[in-house]
Amino acid sequence: MSATISTATRIHSAKKFIESLSELYFFASKISPWEDEQSPDVATNEVDVINKTRRGLIFMKKGDPVGVLGLKRFEWDAGIVYTPWDSKHDLHFARNWLGPEQPFYVFVQDNSSGVFQYNVYLCIDNNQGSPSLDVPTGQSTDVFETTDGYIWKFMYNIHSDYLEYVNTALIPCPMNDEQKTQAHLTVEQTVTPGTINRYEIVNSGSGYSGATISIDGDGTGATAIIDVENNEISKITVTNPGSGYTFANITIYGDGKDAEVRAVLSPAKGHGSNVAAQLGATHAMTKQTFMGSEMGLFTELNAYRKIGLIKDVKDLSGEPLTGNAYSLMDSIEVINITSVFSYVQKILGMSSNAEARIFKIEPPNSPTAIFYISDRIGNFAMNEFIQLENSPSTIAQVTDVINNVVDKNSGEIVYLEHLQAISRSAGQSESFIFSIEF
């Protein structure tokens, strides 16, 4: 028995993930510096990494259910032999291309009309494996040929509302009609189902002075002409792609022998009828934002170095969370502060052996204050004295311990990204666009 996870399943999963974002929480974590602040540690699924991320959580909010599908970005470049569309191969995987740098579609920043359009084109025919020399442009609903002999099909252009999702690795691909441009909708409205836009010469045969082609399938109207060179089938030119084909058997008639030709079919509903499926948009791309102080729950001091998404988080009694946002810092009330110290310094409980890092002090520069803490290990005890790490001197005494309402060890982290330090300041908001591949 053999089985596979289809591209359609992967795209469905990506869509469902975007739709489920309102059920997840977007979080910030890690106030302590990386060993090399210019080179953050690699984010992994190792238990130690996940545990440190949980301890370092400082804020989270309900995810914003906005996003698009993501498609790998392959910008057109002269001299590349692009892979033509082929109904026989699953072109979503590099192993089925002619090479790792020869995809079957291209992204073009087209200024031919005087206004930048961000267009995506499908390679229908690569002129018998020749380098592409002329960039495809325009938004014709028909297949078109450039002067280098390549045949292209305009698939869609990126809506201006989603240009911010374009990055060096991915481009956005619509997941519903609201995200499509009028040019994209026009492609879908004018598409011809089941066309034959290319014929592959499997065996060029021998002994031919001329030849004709017979196309027998479940569609109608497909016609083509054959060129013969040096007594071999050298080229087949489509004169009518026909419509309605889901299979086509090809017979070559002539005075030679052994020629074998295969019809390359469009998807059943036609080229461009479902660009996400045809091009393989198996990434979910989403934009999440921290807005200022988030109603006083997210301090505008210090910095954080991790972001992510977490699901099924519970409170300390084991009940699912229902709020929109949570501060995830614990706190201790202290008196008799005798030392000056900085944020992120580690404090130690002299009797409990608990430890944590200071994230915020209110009020600052006072002998009595609340320490908001992160990265807590263990539990501070009432009335115990605390000291700074690597210092024997007492700096304060604990008078109260207040844990946040969230069980940081609950739920599952479904996305984690390590960053260089993101420093916060008053009134600042930070937006992140990230992608998950399915």
N, C-alpha and C positions, 0 to 999 in steps of 0.2 A: 504493500500500500504506500502511496506517496501523497503528499498534501503540501499546500503552500498557503501563506497568508497573502491574500490578493491586495493589489494597490487600492482597490475600492474599500477594503476593510480598513486599511491604514488611513485613508482620507476620512472615512466615517469616524474613526477614533479621534483624529485631529479636530474635526468639527465638534464632536461631543465634548472634547476637553475644553474648547473655547466656551461652549455653552454652559459648562459646569463651573466656570470661574467664580461665579457668585456664591458657590458652595465652598470655595477654598478661602484661605487667608494668605495675604501677601505680607511677608515679614522682613524685618531687618535684624541682623545679628552681628556679633563680634565687634567689641569696642577696642580690644587690645591689638597692638600692631602685629603685622606679619614679621617673620624673621627678616625678610627682605621686603620692605614696603613697596618696592618697584616691581616685585615679582611674587604675587600672591600664590599661596599653595594651590595645588590642583584640587578641584572639587571632586570628591569620589563618594561612593556609597559605603565606604568603610564605617564600621560601627563607631570607632573612635571619632571620626569626622562628624558623624551625625550627632553623637552625644555632645561634642563640644559646641556644635551649632545650636542645639537645644538650650544648653546652659547659657549661651551667649545671646539668646533672644532678648530684644529690648522693646520691640513694638510690632504689632500686626493689625491689619485691617482686612475687611472683606474684599475679595478680588473683584475687579471691574470686568464684567463679562463682555469685553470688546476684543476683537482680534480678526485676523484674516488667516487664510491658509498661506503657507510659505512654499516657494518653488526655488530650486537651486538656480543661482544666477550664472548664466553663461553669456557673456557679452560678445557680440559679433566681432571678429578680428580677421583681417585679410590674411590669406594664406593657409587657413585651416580647412581641412577636408571634413566637412560636416557629415554626420550620419543621416541618411535619408530615412524618413518614416517607413516602418516595416511592420506589417500585420503579423509576421511570423515570429518576431522576437519581442521580448519584454524590454523595451528600451529604457525603462526607469532605472536599470542597473548598469553601471559602467562596464561590466564584463560583457555586455551585449553590444557595446559600441565598437567602432573601429579602433578606438584607443581612448585613454582616459581624458584626453583634451578634445574629443570630437563628439560633442553632444548632438542631439537631433533637433534642438530648437535654439534660438538665440534671442537675447535681449538687446534692443537698440534704442538709444536716446536719439530720436528722430527729430530733426529741425527742418526737414525738407519743406514743410508748409509755412515756415516762419514762426511757428509756435512749437515749443518742445513737447513731443509726445513720447511716452515711454512704452514702446511697443514690443510685443513678443511674436516671433514668427516661427512656424514649423517648417523644417526642411523636408520638402516633398521629393526632390530629386537633386543629386549632387553631381550631375553631368559626368556619370561614369567614373566617379572617384576623383574629380578634379578639385584643386584648391578653390575656395570661395574668394573672389576678388572684388565683388560689388556688393555693398551693403544693401539689404532689403529696406525699403521705406514705404510709407503710405499705409492706408487702411482699406485697401480693396477687399471686397468680399469674395472675389474669385482668386484662384491660384494664379500666380504671375511668375514670369521668367525674367531674370536679370541678364545682362549682356554676357556674363560669364557662363551661361548655360544652366545655372541653378534655378530650380523652381521652388517657390516659397508660398506659404499660406499665412496671412495675418490672422492671429488667434485672438488677441485682446490687447488693450492698453490699460495702464494702471491709473485708476481714479486718483485725482489730485488729493483727495482726503486721506489717501494711504501711501503717499510718497515717502513719508517719514519712516515707513517700514523697509524701504530699500536699504540694503547694506551690501558689503562686499561679498557676502556669501549667498544671500537670499533676496528674492523679490516677492512682493505680495501677490496672491492669487485670490480672486473673489470666492467667497463661500455661499453667497446668496445674491439675488438680483439687486438689492440695495447697494452692494459694493461694486457693481458693474457700471462701466461707462456706456453711453449710447452706442458707441462704435462696437463695443463688445456685444451688446444686446442685438445689434443689427447682424453681426456674424451669426448668432444663434438663430435669428429669425429667417435668414436666407440660406442656411446650410443645406446641402444636398446629401441625403443619406446614401451610404453604401456605394461610394464611387471607386473607380480604379484609376488612379492618377500616375501609376508607374508600373512598369513590367521589368522584372529581374531576369536577365539572361543567365540561366543556370548552366547551359551548355550551348556554345555558339555553333555547334555542328560543323559540317564540311560539305563541299561540293555544290553549294547553292549559287545559282545565277540570279535568282529572285525568290521571294517568298511572301506568303500572305498569312494572316493570323485569324484563327477562329476562337471566339470567346463564348463558352457555354456555361451559364450559371443561373442563379435565381433572380438576377436583376435584368435590366434592359438598357440598350442604347450604347454600350461601350464599344468603341472602335479604335483601331490603332494601325499604323503602317510600319513596315519593317525596312530597314536599310541593310544591304548586304555589301560587305567589303572583303576582298580576298577570299571569296567563296564561303564566308562565314556570316552568321547573323551578327551585325555590329551594333545596331541601335534600334530601339522601338520607341516610336513617338506617339503619344496619346493624341488622338484627334477628337475623341469624345469620351469623357470619363464615365458616362452612363450614370445609373442610379439604382439603388435597391439591392446591391450585391452583398451577400454574406459569404458566398463562395463563387469561384469561377475556375473552370478547367480550360486550359489553353492548348490548342493544337496548332502546329506550324505546318503549312502546306508549301511544297516547293520541290525542286528537283535535286535537293541535297538530302542529308540524313542526320539523325541524332540531335537535332536542335531541341532544346528544352527551355521553356519560358514559364515563369510564374507570375501570376497577377498579384500585385500588392494592393490590398483593400484598405479603404478608410475604416474607422469605427462604423458600426452598423448605422448610427444616426448621423454620421458625417464628420469631417474634420472641423473641429471648433465647436461641436455640439456640447461638449463637456470638457473644458480645457483643464480643469483640475485633474480629472481622471486620465486624460490623454497625455498630459505632460508630467504627471506624477507629483502633485502638490501634497506631499505627505508630512509637512511641518505645520505645527500650530504656532502662530505668531501673535503675541499679545503685548499691549502697553499697559503698564501699571505705574501709578504715581503716588508718592508721598507728598501731601499738601501741607507745607508749613508745619505748624506745631500739632496738626491733627487734633484740634480742639483741646490742646493742652496735654495730650497723651504721649506725644513724641517730642522730647526735648530738642530744642534748636541749639544745643551745645554738643561738643564732641564730634565723633565720627563713627561710621559703621563700615563693615568690610564684607558683609555677606547679605544676599537677598535670596528669597525663594518663595515657594508656595507650599502650604501644608493643608491637609484635609483631616476631617474628623477629630478636631481638637475638642477637649473637654475641660470642664472646670475641675476644681479640686475635689468636688463631691462625685465626679464621674458623669455629670450631665453634659450633653452637647452644648457648645457655645451658641448663643443667638445674637450677641451684640455685633455692631458694625466695626468696632475698633477697640483695642486693648493695649494699655501699657503693660509690658512684661517684666518690668523691673521690680524686684523686692526692695524693701527698705528697712532701715534700722534707725530708731531715734537714739541719739547719743548726747551725753553731757560731758562737761569738763574737757573740752577739746584743747589739747596742749601743743598741737603741732600744726605746721603749715604743710599742706600736701597738694598734689595735683591730681587731676582726673586720670583715670585708668590705673592709678597705683593700686596694688593689691593690699588688702587688709586681712588680718588674721585674728581669730578669736582665741584669746590666751588660755581659756579653759575648755572651750568646745572644739578647738582646732578647725573650726569652720573658716572658709576663705571666700573672698569675693573681690571684685574690682569696683572702684568708685566710678559711677557714671555722672552723678549730679549731686550737688549739695545745696540744700535750702534751709535757712538763708546762708549765703556764703559769708565767710569771715566772722563767724559768730561762735561763742563757746558752747552753744547748744544748737543742734541742727538735726536734720534728717539726711542720712546718707541713702541715696538711691543707688542700688548695686546690681551688678550683672555677674555672670560667670560664677554663681555661688556654688560651692561644694560644701555640704554639711549644713547644719543649722546653728546660727548664733544663739547664745543663751542670754536670758535676762540677767542684767547686772554684771555681766562679765566685762573685762577690759579687753580692748583691741589694740593692736599695734600694726605698724607697717611691715611689709615683708622685708627681711634682711635688716631689721632694726629692733633692738631689745627694748626700746622705750615705749611706754604706754602712751597712746595718743587720745583716747577717749574711753567712756564707759557706756555700755548699752543699757537703755532704759525701756526699750520696747522693740519688738520684732514684728514686722508686717509683711506677710507674703502676698504676692499678687494672686488673683483669683483663678489663673489659668494653670492647668497641669502641663508643664512644658514637655513632659515625657509622653504625653498622649498624642494621638494622631500620627499621620504618615507624611514625611517630607517628600513631595512628588517632584520638586524642582529645587535645585540649589546652584547658586552661582557665586564664585569668589571674585572680589573686586579689589582694586586699589582703594585706599581710604576715601570715603565720601564724607567730606566735612560739611557740617550743617551751620547755617547762620540764620538770624531772624528773618522771617518772611520767605525763606527759601523753599522751593519745591523741587523734587527730583523725579524725573520720568525715566523709565527703563523699558526698552523693547527687547524682548527675548523670545527665543524659539525653542520648541521641543519637537524632535523628530519621532514619527510613529512608523 
